[in-house]
C-alpha cells in the first residue's frame, strides 16, 4: 500500500512566509518616503528584511543540514539588523506608531520561528 507522502515546501515554513509578507509591506511604506530617507534608512531596512526570507529560501535549497542551518542563522542576523533599522526609523519619524508596532511585533516573533526551523532541521535531517 502506497502512502501519500507530503514533502515540505518553502511556503510551508512559517518564518519564511512571515518574513516574505512583512518585507513586501515594508516596501510599500518605504517607496513613499522622501529620497533622503529612502537612500539612507529605507534601502538598508528593506535589504535587511528581504535578506531574512532570502536566506531562509537559500538554506531550504541546500542539501546538507549544516549548510541549511548556516543560512537560517544568517536570516537571524538580518532580523536583528532590521530591528535596529526599525528603531531608527521610529525615532526619525519615518514610521508612524501603527507601522512601527506592526513591523516590530512581527519581527519579535521571527526569532522563535527561525529557532524552531533550526531545531526541526537538526532533529529531522540526517546529513
MDAnalysis code that builds the backbone (N, CA, C; Angstrom):
import MDAnalysis as mda
import numpy as np

u = mda.Universe.empty(381, n_residues=127, atom_resindex=np.repeat(np.arange(127), 3), trajectory=True)
u.add_TopologyAttr("name", ["N", "CA", "C"] * 127)
u.add_TopologyAttr("resid", np.arange(1, 128))
u.add_TopologyAttr("resname", ["UNK", "UNK", "UNK", "UNK", "UNK", "UNK", "UNK", "UNK", "UNK", "UNK", "UNK", "UNK", "UNK", "UNK", "UNK", "UNK", "UNK", "UNK", "UNK", "UNK", "UNK", "UNK", "UNK", "UNK", "UNK", "UNK", "UNK", "UNK", "UNK", "UNK", "UNK", "UNK", "UNK", "UNK", "UNK", "UNK", "UNK", "UNK", "UNK", "UNK", "UNK", "UNK", "UNK", "UNK", "UNK", "UNK", "UNK", "UNK", "UNK", "UNK", "UNK", "UNK", "UNK", "UNK", "UNK", "UNK", "UNK", "UNK", "UNK", "UNK", "UNK", "UNK", "UNK", "UNK", "UNK", "UNK", "UNK", "UNK", "UNK", "UNK", "UNK", "UNK", "UNK", "UNK", "UNK", "UNK", "UNK", "UNK", "UNK", "UNK", "UNK", "UNK", "UNK", "UNK", "UNK", "UNK", "UNK", "UNK", "UNK", "UNK", "UNK", "UNK", "UNK", "UNK", "UNK", "UNK", "UNK", "UNK", "UNK", "UNK", "UNK", "UNK", "UNK", "UNK", "UNK", "UNK", "UNK", "UNK", "UNK", "UNK", "UNK", "UNK", "UNK", "UNK", "UNK", "UNK", "UNK", "UNK", "UNK", "UNK", "UNK", "UNK", "UNK", "UNK", "UNK", "UNK", "UNK"])
u.atoms.positions = np.array([
    [0.836, -1.176, 0.000],
    [0.000, 0.000, 0.000],
    [0.884, 1.244, 0.000],
    [0.636, 2.133, -0.918],
    [1.438, 3.334, -1.064],
    [0.898, 4.457, -0.187],
    [1.803, 5.086, 0.554],
    [1.402, 6.210, 1.387],
    [1.557, 7.499, 0.585],
    [0.657, 8.431, 0.801],
    [0.789, 9.745, 0.180],
    [1.702, 10.588, 1.054],
    [2.951, 10.660, 0.667],
    [3.955, 11.376, 1.444],
    [4.019, 12.822, 0.962],
    [3.851, 13.758, 1.886],
    [3.925, 15.169, 1.541],
    [5.302, 15.692, 1.918],
    [5.939, 16.298, 0.942],
    [7.248, 16.876, 1.184],
    [7.084, 18.335, 1.589],
    [7.927, 18.756, 2.505],
    [7.915, 20.130, 2.971],
    [8.252, 21.068, 1.810],
    [7.447, 22.092, 1.664],
    [7.676, 23.115, 0.646],
    [8.097, 24.406, 1.341],
    [8.789, 25.274, 0.616],
    [9.257, 26.533, 1.185],
    [8.103, 27.337, 1.789],
    [6.974, 27.390, 1.117],
    [5.834, 28.158, 1.629],
    [5.165, 27.521, 2.838],
    [5.593, 26.322, 3.232],
    [5.102, 25.689, 4.456],
    [5.852, 26.190, 5.690],
    [6.925, 26.905, 5.488],
    [7.776, 27.371, 6.586],
    [7.271, 28.730, 7.072],
    [6.785, 28.755, 8.317],
    [6.207, 29.978, 8.882],
    [7.176, 31.160, 8.844],
    [8.402, 30.927, 9.239],
    [9.378, 32.016, 9.276],
    [9.546, 32.632, 7.885],
    [9.563, 31.796, 6.868],
    [9.722, 32.294, 5.500],
    [8.511, 33.126, 5.081],
    [7.314, 32.591, 5.245],
    [6.121, 33.299, 4.775],
    [5.894, 34.599, 5.541],
    [6.164, 34.593, 6.849],
    [6.002, 35.827, 7.634],
    [6.998, 36.892, 7.174],
    [8.253, 36.507, 7.007],
    [9.282, 37.464, 6.584],
    [9.005, 37.966, 5.171],
    [8.582, 37.078, 4.290],
    [8.284, 37.457, 2.910],
    [7.162, 38.497, 2.865],
    [6.070, 38.227, 3.581],
    [4.941, 39.163, 3.611],
    [5.338, 40.503, 4.226],
    [6.082, 40.429, 5.320],
    [6.486, 41.653, 6.009],
    [7.401, 42.505, 5.132],
    [8.285, 41.865, 4.382],
    [9.190, 42.632, 3.515],
    [8.408, 43.376, 2.430],
    [7.344, 42.778, 1.928],
    [6.525, 43.452, 0.918],
    [5.721, 44.604, 1.521],
    [5.285, 44.459, 2.767],
    [4.599, 45.549, 3.461],
    [5.558, 46.724, 3.651],
    [6.760, 46.419, 4.135],
    [7.757, 47.470, 4.344],
    [8.066, 48.186, 3.036],
    [8.203, 47.437, 1.969],
    [8.488, 48.019, 0.652],
    [7.441, 49.081, 0.309],
    [6.176, 48.764, 0.527],
    [5.085, 49.702, 0.216],
    [5.200, 50.988, 1.031],
    [5.689, 50.888, 2.246],
    [5.861, 52.092, 3.064],
    [7.063, 52.899, 2.600],
    [8.183, 52.228, 2.394],
    [9.450, 52.916, 2.103],
    [9.416, 53.622, 0.751],
    [8.732, 53.072, -0.231],
    [8.723, 53.736, -1.543],
    [8.047, 55.101, -1.491],
    [7.311, 55.366, -0.424],
    [6.654, 56.664, -0.274],
    [7.469, 57.674, 0.544],
    [8.609, 57.242, 1.071],
    [9.458, 58.164, 1.823],
    [10.155, 59.117, 0.855],
    [10.644, 60.250, 1.398],
    [11.410, 61.158, 0.537],
    [12.747, 60.499, 0.173],
    [13.406, 61.047, -0.815],
    [14.602, 60.378, -1.367],
    [15.726, 60.232, -0.342],
    [15.922, 61.218, 0.524],
    [16.989, 61.096, 1.524],
    [16.706, 59.935, 2.483],
    [15.487, 59.861, 2.994],
    [15.118, 58.791, 3.927],
    [15.198, 57.426, 3.232],
    [14.729, 57.356, 1.979],
    [14.793, 56.090, 1.228],
    [16.238, 55.649, 1.024],
    [17.112, 56.610, 0.658],
    [18.504, 56.276, 0.331],
    [19.338, 55.927, 1.550],
    [18.952, 56.409, 2.706],
    [19.747, 56.142, 3.904],
    [19.166, 54.964, 4.680],
    [18.084, 55.165, 5.363],
    [17.494, 54.105, 6.188],
    [16.662, 53.131, 5.361],
    [15.877, 53.645, 4.436],
    [14.944, 52.808, 3.684],
    [15.599, 51.643, 2.969],
    [16.635, 51.929, 2.199],
    [17.302, 50.854, 1.446],
    [17.922, 49.814, 2.370],
    [18.532, 50.269, 3.434],
    [19.157, 49.344, 4.389],
    [18.115, 48.464, 5.059],
    [17.010, 49.079, 5.456],
    [15.959, 48.346, 6.157],
    [15.298, 47.320, 5.223],
    [15.023, 47.732, 3.991],
    [14.428, 46.815, 3.019],
    [15.392, 45.663, 2.718],
    [16.666, 45.969, 2.523],
    [17.653, 44.908, 2.249],
    [17.729, 43.914, 3.401],
    [17.750, 44.433, 4.627],
    [17.841, 43.544, 5.796],
    [16.610, 42.650, 5.889],
    [15.436, 43.230, 5.695],
    [14.210, 42.431, 5.800],
    [14.077, 41.456, 4.629],
    [14.429, 41.898, 3.427],
    [14.429, 40.979, 2.276],
    [15.387, 39.818, 2.510],
    [16.478, 40.103, 3.178],
    [17.507, 39.093, 3.425],
    [17.030, 37.978, 4.349],
    [16.072, 38.274, 5.215],
    [15.565, 37.239, 6.124],
    [14.932, 36.113, 5.319],
    [13.949, 36.442, 4.492],
    [13.288, 35.391, 3.710],
    [14.229, 34.809, 2.652],
    [15.105, 35.635, 2.082],
    [16.039, 35.137, 1.062],
    [17.005, 34.104, 1.649],
    [17.500, 34.347, 2.857],
    [18.411, 33.380, 3.482],
    [17.693, 32.103, 3.895],
    [16.453, 32.231, 4.332],
    [15.680, 31.022, 4.643],
    [15.470, 30.215, 3.367],
    [15.141, 30.897, 2.269],
    [14.949, 30.211, 0.988],
    [16.240, 29.542, 0.530],
    [17.356, 30.249, 0.662],
    [18.628, 29.658, 0.243],
    [18.983, 28.457, 1.107],
    [18.780, 28.578, 2.417],
    [19.043, 27.444, 3.298],
    [18.152, 26.262, 2.979],
    [16.894, 26.538, 2.685],
    [15.955, 25.472, 2.337],
    [16.432, 24.702, 1.100],
    [17.058, 25.404, 0.186],
    [17.530, 24.781, -1.047],
    [18.842, 24.028, -0.914],
    [19.487, 24.131, 0.208],
    [20.751, 23.426, 0.428],
    [20.487, 21.971, 0.798],
    [21.455, 21.126, 0.515],
    [21.279, 19.691, 0.745],
    [21.663, 19.289, 2.174],
    [22.800, 19.749, 2.636],
    [23.316, 19.306, 3.931],
    [22.759, 20.138, 5.083],
    [22.543, 19.458, 6.178],
    [21.974, 20.073, 7.376],
    [22.787, 21.288, 7.834],
    [24.092, 21.165, 7.883],
    [24.927, 22.276, 8.357],
    [24.803, 23.493, 7.443],
    [24.721, 23.255, 6.143],
    [24.526, 24.356, 5.191],
    [23.189, 25.042, 5.431],
    [22.145, 24.260, 5.593],
    [20.816, 24.815, 5.836],
    [20.830, 25.706, 7.067],
    [21.353, 25.168, 8.152],
    [21.351, 25.889, 9.427],
    [22.195, 27.160, 9.349],
    [23.288, 27.116, 8.613],
    [24.125, 28.313, 8.445],
    [23.297, 29.459, 7.858],
    [22.511, 29.171, 6.831],
    [21.700, 30.222, 6.209],
    [20.540, 30.656, 7.103],
    [19.992, 29.735, 7.878],
    [18.937, 30.117, 8.815],
    [19.508, 31.059, 9.880],
    [20.745, 30.836, 10.254],
    [21.391, 31.740, 11.228],
    [21.691, 33.096, 10.594],
    [22.061, 33.107, 9.313],
    [22.226, 34.384, 8.613],
    [20.904, 35.162, 8.642],
    [19.806, 34.441, 8.463],
    [18.484, 35.075, 8.498],
    [18.245, 35.745, 9.851],
    [18.660, 35.071, 10.924],
    [18.503, 35.670, 12.261],
    [19.346, 36.929, 12.398],
    [20.528, 36.921, 11.852],
    [21.367, 38.118, 11.886],
    [20.712, 39.276, 11.154],
    [20.144, 39.002, 9.998],
    [19.436, 40.041, 9.240],
    [18.222, 40.545, 10.004],
    [17.575, 39.661, 10.716],
    [16.419, 40.034, 11.512],
    [16.809, 41.058, 12.582],
    [17.898, 40.805, 13.282],
    [18.328, 41.740, 14.324],
    [18.810, 43.058, 13.718],
    [19.403, 42.992, 12.533],
    [19.769, 44.225, 11.829],
    [18.499, 45.027, 11.516],
    [17.477, 44.344, 11.059],
    [16.229, 45.013, 10.718],
    [15.576, 45.641, 11.952],
    [15.649, 44.972, 13.083],
    [15.127, 45.555, 14.326],
    [15.830, 46.879, 14.644],
    [17.133, 46.932, 14.413],
    [17.883, 48.166, 14.640],
    [17.395, 49.275, 13.714],
    [17.231, 48.952, 12.423],
    [16.745, 49.949, 11.468],
    [15.328, 50.389, 11.810],
    [14.546, 49.477, 12.309],
    [13.169, 49.783, 12.702],
    [13.155, 50.828, 13.826],
    [14.018, 50.660, 14.804],
    [14.116, 51.627, 15.898],
    [14.548, 52.996, 15.375],
    [15.520, 53.002, 14.477],
    [15.981, 54.271, 13.905],
    [14.869, 54.952, 13.113],
    [14.125, 54.166, 12.340],
    [13.041, 54.728, 11.544],
    [11.953, 55.327, 12.432],
    [11.707, 54.706, 13.565],
    [10.703, 55.242, 14.507],
    [11.198, 56.551, 15.117],
    [12.418, 56.541, 15.611],
    [12.987, 57.734, 16.254],
    [13.045, 58.908, 15.284],
    [13.342, 58.606, 14.006],
    [13.459, 59.668, 12.996],
    [12.115, 59.981, 12.322],
    [11.061, 59.411, 12.899],
    [9.687, 59.680, 12.472],
    [9.414, 59.305, 11.015],
    [10.036, 58.220, 10.568],
    [9.779, 57.692, 9.227],
    [8.648, 56.667, 9.257],
    [8.505, 56.008, 10.404],
    [7.390, 55.086, 10.624],
    [6.468, 55.718, 11.652],
    [5.161, 55.703, 11.365],
    [4.233, 56.178, 12.393],
    [4.074, 55.067, 13.435],
    [3.378, 55.354, 14.507],
    [3.270, 54.401, 15.619],
    [2.623, 53.093, 15.186],
    [1.599, 53.170, 14.360],
    [0.915, 51.956, 13.895],
    [1.840, 51.096, 13.027],
    [2.569, 51.730, 12.119],
    [3.513, 50.991, 11.277],
    [4.612, 50.364, 12.125],
    [5.140, 51.159, 13.060],
    [6.195, 50.653, 13.933],
    [5.721, 49.433, 14.708],
    [4.540, 49.523, 15.308],
    [4.016, 48.398, 16.098],
    [3.822, 47.166, 15.230],
    [3.319, 47.354, 14.032],
    [3.083, 46.221, 13.136],
    [4.391, 45.508, 12.796],
    [5.375, 46.264, 12.359],
    [6.631, 45.635, 11.937],
    [7.407, 45.107, 13.145],
    [7.447, 45.868, 14.216],
    [8.211, 45.460, 15.393],
    [7.634, 44.187, 16.009],
    [6.324, 44.120, 16.122],
    [5.671, 42.933, 16.691],
    [5.990, 41.688, 15.870],
    [5.886, 41.805, 14.562],
    [6.154, 40.650, 13.699],
    [7.631, 40.267, 13.706],
    [8.511, 41.260, 13.751],
    [9.949, 40.957, 13.815],
    [10.305, 40.246, 15.120],
    [9.646, 40.619, 16.220],
    [9.945, 39.987, 17.506],
    [9.468, 38.540, 17.561],
    [8.522, 38.151, 16.706],
    [8.053, 36.763, 16.640],
    [9.010, 35.878, 15.836],
    [9.720, 36.465, 14.914],
    [10.525, 35.677, 13.975],
    [11.687, 34.894, 14.594],
    [12.391, 35.393, 15.619],
    [13.474, 34.570, 16.164],
    [12.988, 33.201, 16.639],
    [11.830, 33.181, 17.261],
    [11.263, 31.912, 17.731],
    [10.966, 30.989, 16.543],
    [10.408, 31.555, 15.485],
    [10.103, 30.762, 14.296],
    [11.377, 30.211, 13.644],
    [12.395, 31.044, 13.575],
    [13.664, 30.591, 12.979],
    [14.328, 29.552, 13.873],
    [14.264, 29.746, 15.182],
    [14.822, 28.743, 16.097],
    [14.114, 27.397, 15.947],
    [12.793, 27.431, 15.770],
    [12.048, 26.188, 15.543],
    [12.487, 25.522, 14.238],
    [12.731, 26.329, 13.220],
    [13.200, 25.794, 11.939],
    [14.573, 25.144, 12.100],
    [15.454, 25.780, 12.837],
    [16.786, 25.213, 13.084],
    [16.661, 23.911, 13.869],
    [15.830, 23.915, 14.899],
    [15.636, 22.706, 15.709],
    [15.061, 21.571, 14.859],
    [14.055, 21.872, 14.067],
    [13.446, 20.877, 13.184],
    [14.501, 20.297, 12.233],
    [15.296, 21.165, 11.645],
    [16.341, 20.733, 10.700],
    [17.349, 19.852, 11.406],
    [17.751, 20.225, 12.603],
    [18.711, 19.440, 13.372],
    [18.174, 18.058, 13.734],
    [16.928, 18.007, 14.095],
    [16.350, 16.746, 14.576],
    [15.872, 15.819, 13.463],
    [15.394, 16.381, 12.360],
    [14.745, 15.556, 11.343],
    [15.646, 15.170, 10.172],
    [16.700, 15.909, 9.940],
    [17.572, 15.597, 8.812],
    [18.784, 14.803, 9.271],
    [19.218, 13.889, 8.438],
    [20.343, 13.039, 8.805],
    [21.684, 13.638, 8.382],
    [21.724, 14.328, 7.266],
    [23.015, 14.830, 6.768],
    [23.175, 16.289, 6.984],
])
